[in-house]
Amino acid sequence: MPFASIRIVTDDLDALVAFYERVTGRSAERPAPVFAQFRGSGVNLAIASSATVAMLGGAVVPATNRSVLIEFEVADVDAEFARLRRTGDDVVLEPTTMPWGNRSALVRDPDGNVVNLFSTPTAS
């Protein structure tokens, strides 16, 4: 069974799409007014209006995630953090080298989801 995507449901599609366009440096595909996606190697990130899940009776509630990290591997955590920081994004963790060697910076997207920008250590 192939993995298709992670989907974030939101009440403000345009704000969330704009945030992830800044993070990825790419324009989202917008096949419908209520849906956008970023295709990538390994995983796709989909963003959908809450109207797309209205028939689920409250099973999916926008802006309530407190258990999932959305992660992007980047070449330079500090540079990416500085670039995003200029746009006023909510900082969870400034660039830090983790005990296992990864360098990470965490910010929140407009819906409060935590986004991890990380790089893995390079062999010396």
C-alpha positions in Angstrom: 0.0 0.0 0.0 1.7 3.2 -1.1 1.8 6.2 1.3 -0.2 9.1 -0.2 0.1 12.1 2.0 -0.3 13.9 5.3 -3.3 16.3 5.2 -3.8 19.3 7.4 -7.4 20.5 7.7 -7.8 24.2 8.3 -10.3 27.0 8.5 -7.8 29.4 6.7 -6.5 27.6 3.7 -4.8 30.6 2.1 -2.8 31.5 5.3 -1.7 27.9 5.7 -0.7 27.5 2.1 1.2 30.8 2.2 3.1 29.6 5.3 4.1 26.3 3.7 5.1 28.0 0.4 7.5 30.1 2.5 8.8 27.0 4.3 9.3 25.0 1.1 10.2 27.8 -1.3 7.7 26.2 -3.7 4.2 27.1 -4.9 1.4 24.7 -3.9 -0.6 22.9 -6.5 -4.2 24.1 -6.2 -6.5 21.6 -8.1 -9.6 23.0 -6.3 -10.4 26.1 -4.3 -10.7 24.0 -1.1 -7.5 22.0 -1.5 -3.7 22.5 -2.0 -0.8 20.1 -2.0 3.0 20.0 -2.1 4.4 17.0 -3.8 7.7 15.7 -2.8 9.9 12.7 -2.9 8.8 10.4 -0.1 5.7 12.2 1.1 3.1 14.8 0.0 1.7 17.5 2.2 -1.9 18.2 1.6 -3.8 21.2 3.0 -7.6 21.2 2.8 -10.4 23.5 3.9 -12.6 22.3 6.8 -15.4 22.2 4.3 -13.8 19.0 2.9 -14.4 17.1 6.1 -17.8 18.5 7.1 -19.5 15.2 6.7 -17.2 13.5 9.3 -19.2 14.9 12.2 -16.4 16.6 14.0 -13.9 13.8 13.8 -11.3 16.2 12.3 -11.1 19.6 14.0 -8.8 22.3 12.5 -6.0 23.9 14.6 -6.1 21.3 17.4 -3.0 19.2 16.7 -0.7 18.6 19.7 0.9 15.3 18.8 2.3 15.5 15.3 5.5 17.3 14.0 5.7 18.2 10.4 9.4 17.9 9.5 11.5 19.3 6.7 15.2 18.3 6.3 17.2 21.4 5.3 20.8 22.0 4.6 21.2 25.0 7.0 18.8 25.1 10.0 20.1 28.5 11.2 19.7 30.1 7.8 16.2 28.7 7.3 15.2 29.7 10.8 16.4 33.3 10.2 14.5 33.5 6.9 11.2 32.3 8.5 11.8 34.3 11.7 11.6 37.6 9.6 8.0 36.7 8.8 7.0 36.6 12.5 6.3 32.9 12.8 5.8 31.6 16.3 9.0 30.1 17.6 8.9 26.9 19.7 12.7 26.2 19.7 15.5 28.3 18.4 18.2 26.4 16.4 19.6 23.8 18.8 21.9 20.8 18.4 20.0 17.9 19.9 21.7 15.2 22.0 21.6 12.7 19.1 23.4 15.2 16.8 20.6 16.7 14.6 20.3 20.4 14.5 16.7 21.5 14.8 14.5 24.6 15.0 10.8 24.4 15.6 8.1 26.9 14.7 4.3 26.9 14.6 2.3 27.3 11.5 -0.7 29.6 11.5 -2.9 26.8 12.9 -0.5 26.0 15.7 1.0 22.8 14.2 4.7 22.4 15.1 7.1 22.4 12.2 10.6 21.0 12.7 13.4 22.2 10.4 16.3 19.9 10.9 19.6 18.7 9.5 21.5 15.6 10.3 25.2 15.7 11.3 27.7 15.3 8.6 30.7 13.0 9.0 33.9 14.8 9.8 
